[in-house]
Each structure stands twice: as C-alpha cells, then as structure tokens.
Amino acid sequence: MTWTDILEYINKILNFVLFRINETPVTVMSVFVFFLFITAFIILGVMVRKTLNRRILRRFKIDEGTSYTLSRISQYTIITIGALISFQFIGIDLSGLAVIFGLLSVGIGFGLQNVTSNFISGLIILFERPISIGDRVMVGDIEGDVIEINIRSTKIRTLNNISIIVPNSEFVSQDVINYSHGDPTFRVDIEVGVSYSSDLEIVLQCLHKVADENEHVQKKPEPQVHLTSFGDSAWNMQLRAWIADVKNHPRVRNELNQAIVHKFRENKVEIPFPQRDLHMRSSVELPIKPQDDKEAHD
C-alpha cells in the first residue's frame, strides 16, 4: 500500500457522513473540528477567568465576591460564543439545531430536572449574589466558607476543613444563613448563670471587664450585659459583644468563656450547679390485723 492509498483512505474516513442536519452533512472531520474549537474556547475561557482574578481585577481593589462573579461570567460568555462560532464554522445552521433541541426538550425536561434546576440556580447566584466567595454560610447544619461557585454546585469548606458539595438549588429553594452578607460584623452572645447569693453589681462589672479586656470585641456598639431570666438555681446572665469578623466567633466565644471563669473566681462569684428541693412527707401508718401481728412476732 502506497502513501497515496493511505491518504485516500484517511480522506474517506474524515469525509464520511455521519448524519445530516437540515440538509447539512456532518462528517467525521467536521465533528473533530467542532470539538477542537469547543476545547480551545473552554481553555481560553479558563485562562481569561484566571487572568481577570489574579491580575486585572485585583488592581481595581474589587472585593473577592464581585471579582469572582465577573470572571465567571466572562468565562461562560467566551464558551457560549465559542460554541456558536464552532457550529457556524462547520456549516451547521443553528435554526436546524433549534428544531432538534425543541423535539428533545420534553425528554430532557423529564430526565434532567435536577440538572436544569441547579444550572438556573447557579446563574441566579452569580447575578443576584445572595452568596459570594469567602462568605460564612450555614446550610442546614453545615457551617463553613464558600470557596467556589460553579454552574451546578457550590463548594463549602467547613470549620473542620472538610469540603462539601452543595447543589445550587439548595441556596435558592431553602433558607440559607449568610453571616457575611453585606456586613461581616457579628454579635456573640454568652450565656452564664450566677448564684442568687452573688452581688449583682460585681457580676455586672465582671462581665463588662471581660468584654473590655478582649481585643477582638468592638467598642462600638458597646458590649451589653443583661439579666435575662430567673432560673431555678441561678440568675441567667447574658453578655452581648460585637466582633468585626464573623469568622472569628468560635475563637472569641472560647476566649470570653475562659475569661468569665477566671474573672468570677477572682471576685468569688459562684456559678451554681443545678439544684432541686426535695420535700419528704411523713408516712401514714397502715392498720395491722391481729393475724398479721401474730405472724410478725413469730
């Protein structure tokens, strides 16, 4: 077999018609070129996203959430344009594809409802921005930081450094707590009970000093101390302190709790154990029959 025969054989394979769309033949070569163009535009979109994030948008001092949204939209726009160009380059009329997609839409609607829902939810998240990169959120019982928003799902890194993939529809259809939305400040509430025999003024002074001595507690709004209720064995006190970054609330809560223990011990303020009063009633003597009395003596 000569090189001419090999080239002719390869040419027949590349020009083999797989199917036709609206009288337009789709060959092996056209499919190969199509995927080549799509791959090139996907790579281009990723490169543009990374360049915008790392070099261009940082110069304008745009916050992380906004820059991520702009870069993602740029990436998806480039990929969409690349897909349109790829279809036109290989000679496929998009009007013919619209007819086919219209016929397949019923089956796709039933079989890919979750995928479609997550896709639309991803677009809503990117444009409406109920959550952004770096936000501290809680979805159900999961608390963590948003580290990546994709078109189908969002990645959250928990406080234990575990990555959890959450479908985008969860952020649209369910209640989501976003601690960082618009304002990263957070109020830490510390509950503590003190004995009824304690001096209330000393208790108030101790809790105020604990807040004033912590470097993470803001001066404005000022920390507040409340006597919230009268418990069974203690006054239930609450220290309310504001911190600048919600992500620090576990550490600040721990520091305040430890400081309260030390401060109460220094000032002899007792944190009581749960107590219950037990009242005993004298028993009632039961009448004893003579026969029972005799058996008792025996």
Contacts in CASP RR format, 6 or more apart in sequence:
PFRMAT RR
TARGET T0000
AUTHOR 0000-0000-0000
METHOD contacts of the structure
MODEL  1
MTWTDILEYINKILNFVLFRINETPVTVMSVFVFFLFITAFIILGVMVRK
TLNRRILRRFKIDEGTSYTLSRISQYTIITIGALISFQFIGIDLSGLAVI
FGLLSVGIGFGLQNVTSNFISGLIILFERPISIGDRVMVGDIEGDVIEIN
IRSTKIRTLNNISIIVPNSEFVSQDVINYSHGDPTFRVDIEVGVSYSSDL
EIVLQCLHKVADENEHVQKKPEPQVHLTSFGDSAWNMQLRAWIADVKNHP
RVRNELNQAIVHKFRENKVEIPFPQRDLHMRSSVELPIKPQDDKEAHD
13 28 0 8 1.000
14 27 0 8 1.000
14 28 0 8 1.000
14 29 0 8 1.000
14 32 0 8 1.000
15 27 0 8 1.000
15 28 0 8 1.000
15 29 0 8 1.000
16 27 0 8 1.000
16 28 0 8 1.000
17 25 0 8 1.000
17 26 0 8 1.000
17 27 0 8 1.000
18 26 0 8 1.000
18 27 0 8 1.000
18 28 0 8 1.000
18 31 0 8 1.000
19 26 0 8 1.000
20 26 0 8 1.000
21 92 0 8 1.000
21 93 0 8 1.000
21 96 0 8 1.000
21 97 0 8 1.000
21 100 0 8 1.000
22 92 0 8 1.000
22 93 0 8 1.000
22 95 0 8 1.000
22 96 0 8 1.000
22 99 0 8 1.000
24 91 0 8 1.000
24 92 0 8 1.000
24 93 0 8 1.000
26 90 0 8 1.000
26 92 0 8 1.000
30 90 0 8 1.000
30 91 0 8 1.000
30 92 0 8 1.000
31 90 0 8 1.000
33 86 0 8 1.000
33 89 0 8 1.000
33 90 0 8 1.000
34 86 0 8 1.000
34 87 0 8 1.000
34 89 0 8 1.000
34 90 0 8 1.000
37 82 0 8 1.000
37 85 0 8 1.000
37 86 0 8 1.000
37 89 0 8 1.000
38 82 0 8 1.000
38 83 0 8 1.000
38 86 0 8 1.000
41 78 0 8 1.000
41 79 0 8 1.000
41 81 0 8 1.000
41 82 0 8 1.000
41 83 0 8 1.000
41 85 0 8 1.000
41 86 0 8 1.000
42 79 0 8 1.000
44 78 0 8 1.000
45 74 0 8 1.000
45 75 0 8 1.000
45 78 0 8 1.000
45 79 0 8 1.000
46 75 0 8 1.000
48 71 0 8 1.000
48 74 0 8 1.000
48 75 0 8 1.000
48 78 0 8 1.000
49 71 0 8 1.000
49 72 0 8 1.000
49 74 0 8 1.000
49 75 0 8 1.000
50 71 0 8 1.000
52 67 0 8 1.000
52 70 0 8 1.000
52 71 0 8 1.000
52 74 0 8 1.000
53 67 0 8 1.000
53 68 0 8 1.000
53 71 0 8 1.000
57 66 0 8 1.000
57 67 0 8 1.000
57 70 0 8 1.000
57 71 0 8 1.000
58 67 0 8 1.000
62 70 0 8 1.000
63 132 0 8 1.000
64 132 0 8 1.000
64 133 0 8 1.000
64 134 0 8 1.000
65 129 0 8 1.000
65 132 0 8 1.000
65 133 0 8 1.000
65 134 0 8 1.000
66 129 0 8 1.000
66 132 0 8 1.000
68 132 0 8 1.000
68 133 0 8 1.000
68 149 0 8 1.000
69 126 0 8 1.000
69 127 0 8 1.000
69 129 0 8 1.000
69 132 0 8 1.000
72 126 0 8 1.000
72 149 0 8 1.000
73 126 0 8 1.000
73 127 0 8 1.000
76 151 0 8 1.000
84 94 0 8 1.000
87 94 0 8 1.000
87 97 0 8 1.000
88 94 0 8 1.000
108 116 0 8 1.000
109 116 0 8 1.000
114 167 0 8 1.000
114 169 0 8 1.000
115 152 0 8 1.000
117 169 0 8 1.000
118 151 0 8 1.000
118 152 0 8 1.000
118 153 0 8 1.000
118 167 0 8 1.000
118 168 0 8 1.000
118 169 0 8 1.000
119 151 0 8 1.000
119 152 0 8 1.000
119 168 0 8 1.000
121 167 0 8 1.000
121 168 0 8 1.000
121 169 0 8 1.000
121 171 0 8 1.000
121 172 0 8 1.000
121 173 0 8 1.000
122 149 0 8 1.000
122 150 0 8 1.000
122 151 0 8 1.000
122 152 0 8 1.000
122 168 0 8 1.000
123 151 0 8 1.000
124 130 0 8 1.000
124 168 0 8 1.000
124 172 0 8 1.000
125 131 0 8 1.000
125 149 0 8 1.000
125 154 0 8 1.000
125 168 0 8 1.000
125 171 0 8 1.000
125 172 0 8 1.000
126 149 0 8 1.000
130 171 0 8 1.000
130 172 0 8 1.000
130 176 0 8 1.000
130 178 0 8 1.000
130 181 0 8 1.000
131 137 0 8 1.000
131 146 0 8 1.000
131 149 0 8 1.000
131 154 0 8 1.000
131 171 0 8 1.000
131 176 0 8 1.000
131 178 0 8 1.000
131 181 0 8 1.000
132 146 0 8 1.000
132 180 0 8 1.000
133 146 0 8 1.000
133 147 0 8 1.000
133 148 0 8 1.000
133 149 0 8 1.000
134 145 0 8 1.000
134 146 0 8 1.000
134 147 0 8 1.000
134 180 0 8 1.000
135 145 0 8 1.000
135 146 0 8 1.000
135 178 0 8 1.000
135 179 0 8 1.000
135 180 0 8 1.000
135 181 0 8 1.000
136 143 0 8 1.000
136 144 0 8 1.000
136 145 0 8 1.000
136 178 0 8 1.000
136 179 0 8 1.000
136 180 0 8 1.000
136 246 0 8 1.000
136 247 0 8 1.000
137 143 0 8 1.000
137 144 0 8 1.000
137 145 0 8 1.000
137 146 0 8 1.000
137 156 0 8 1.000
137 176 0 8 1.000
137 177 0 8 1.000
137 178 0 8 1.000
137 179 0 8 1.000
137 180 0 8 1.000
138 144 0 8 1.000
138 176 0 8 1.000
138 177 0 8 1.000
138 179 0 8 1.000
139 156 0 8 1.000
139 166 0 8 1.000
139 170 0 8 1.000
139 171 0 8 1.000
139 174 0 8 1.000
139 176 0 8 1.000
139 177 0 8 1.000
140 174 0 8 1.000
142 156 0 8 1.000
142 158 0 8 1.000
142 164 0 8 1.000
142 166 0 8 1.000
143 158 0 8 1.000
143 159 0 8 1.000
144 156 0 8 1.000
144 157 0 8 1.000
144 158 0 8 1.000
144 159 0 8 1.000
145 156 0 8 1.000
145 157 0 8 1.000
145 247 0 8 1.000
146 154 0 8 1.000
146 155 0 8 1.000
146 156 0 8 1.000
147 155 0 8 1.000
147 156 0 8 1.000
147 157 0 8 1.000
147 163 0 8 1.000
148 154 0 8 1.000
148 155 0 8 1.000
149 155 0 8 1.000
149 168 0 8 1.000
150 168 0 8 1.000
151 168 0 8 1.000
152 167 0 8 1.000
152 168 0 8 1.000
153 165 0 8 1.000
153 166 0 8 1.000
153 167 0 8 1.000
153 168 0 8 1.000
154 165 0 8 1.000
154 166 0 8 1.000
154 167 0 8 1.000
154 168 0 8 1.000
154 171 0 8 1.000
155 163 0 8 1.000
155 164 0 8 1.000
155 165 0 8 1.000
155 166 0 8 1.000
156 163 0 8 1.000
156 164 0 8 1.000
156 166 0 8 1.000
157 163 0 8 1.000
157 164 0 8 1.000
158 164 0 8 1.000
159 250 0 8 1.000
170 176 0 8 1.000
179 186 0 8 1.000
179 246 0 8 1.000
180 246 0 8 1.000
180 247 0 8 1.000
184 244 0 8 1.000
184 245 0 8 1.000
184 246 0 8 1.000
184 247 0 8 1.000
185 218 0 8 1.000
185 242 0 8 1.000
185 243 0 8 1.000
185 244 0 8 1.000
185 245 0 8 1.000
185 246 0 8 1.000
186 242 0 8 1.000
186 243 0 8 1.000
186 245 0 8 1.000
186 246 0 8 1.000
186 249 0 8 1.000
187 240 0 8 1.000
187 241 0 8 1.000
187 242 0 8 1.000
187 243 0 8 1.000
188 240 0 8 1.000
188 241 0 8 1.000
188 242 0 8 1.000
188 243 0 8 1.000
188 249 0 8 1.000
188 252 0 8 1.000
188 253 0 8 1.000
188 256 0 8 1.000
189 238 0 8 1.000
189 239 0 8 1.000
189 240 0 8 1.000
190 238 0 8 1.000
190 239 0 8 1.000
190 240 0 8 1.000
190 241 0 8 1.000
190 253 0 8 1.000
190 256 0 8 1.000
190 257 0 8 1.000
190 260 0 8 1.000
191 228 0 8 1.000
191 236 0 8 1.000
191 237 0 8 1.000
191 238 0 8 1.000
192 207 0 8 1.000
192 236 0 8 1.000
192 237 0 8 1.000
192 238 0 8 1.000
192 239 0 8 1.000
192 260 0 8 1.000
192 271 0 8 1.000
193 234 0 8 1.000
193 235 0 8 1.000
193 236 0 8 1.000
193 237 0 8 1.000
193 271 0 8 1.000
193 272 0 8 1.000
194 203 0 8 1.000
194 234 0 8 1.000
194 235 0 8 1.000
194 237 0 8 1.000
194 264 0 8 1.000
194 269 0 8 1.000
194 270 0 8 1.000
194 271 0 8 1.000
194 272 0 8 1.000
195 233 0 8 1.000
195 234 0 8 1.000
195 235 0 8 1.000
195 269 0 8 1.000
195 270 0 8 1.000
195 271 0 8 1.000
195 272 0 8 1.000
196 233 0 8 1.000
196 234 0 8 1.000
196 235 0 8 1.000
197 270 0 8 1.000
198 235 0 8 1.000
198 269 0 8 1.000
198 270 0 8 1.000
199 269 0 8 1.000
200 227 0 8 1.000
200 235 0 8 1.000
202 267 0 8 1.000
202 269 0 8 1.000
203 235 0 8 1.000
203 237 0 8 1.000
203 269 0 8 1.000
204 225 0 8 1.000
206 260 0 8 1.000
206 263 0 8 1.000
206 264 0 8 1.000
206 267 0 8 1.000
206 269 0 8 1.000
207 225 0 8 1.000
207 237 0 8 1.000
207 239 0 8 1.000
207 260 0 8 1.000
207 263 0 8 1.000
208 223 0 8 1.000
208 225 0 8 1.000
209 263 0 8 1.000
210 239 0 8 1.000
210 256 0 8 1.000
210 259 0 8 1.000
210 260 0 8 1.000
210 263 0 8 1.000
211 217 0 8 1.000
211 223 0 8 1.000
211 239 0 8 1.000
211 241 0 8 1.000
211 256 0 8 1.000
212 223 0 8 1.000
213 259 0 8 1.000
214 241 0 8 1.000
214 252 0 8 1.000
214 255 0 8 1.000
214 256 0 8 1.000
214 259 0 8 1.000
216 243 0 8 1.000
216 244 0 8 1.000
216 248 0 8 1.000
216 251 0 8 1.000
216 252 0 8 1.000
216 255 0 8 1.000
217 223 0 8 1.000
217 241 0 8 1.000
217 242 0 8 1.000
217 243 0 8 1.000
217 252 0 8 1.000
217 256 0 8 1.000
218 241 0 8 1.000
218 242 0 8 1.000
218 243 0 8 1.000
218 244 0 8 1.000
221 242 0 8 1.000
223 239 0 8 1.000
223 240 0 8 1.000
223 241 0 8 1.000
223 242 0 8 1.000
224 239 0 8 1.000
224 240 0 8 1.000
225 237 0 8 1.000
225 238 0 8 1.000
225 239 0 8 1.000
225 240 0 8 1.000
226 237 0 8 1.000
226 238 0 8 1.000
226 240 0 8 1.000
227 235 0 8 1.000
227 236 0 8 1.000
227 237 0 8 1.000
227 238 0 8 1.000
228 236 0 8 1.000
228 237 0 8 1.000
228 238 0 8 1.000
229 236 0 8 1.000
230 236 0 8 1.000
232 274 0 8 1.000
232 275 0 8 1.000
232 276 0 8 1.000
233 272 0 8 1.000
233 273 0 8 1.000
233 274 0 8 1.000
233 275 0 8 1.000
234 271 0 8 1.000
234 272 0 8 1.000
239 256 0 8 1.000
239 260 0 8 1.000
241 252 0 8 1.000
241 256 0 8 1.000
243 249 0 8 1.000
243 252 0 8 1.000
261 271 0 8 1.000
263 269 0 8 1.000
264 270 0 8 1.000
264 271 0 8 1.000
288 296 0 8 1.000
END
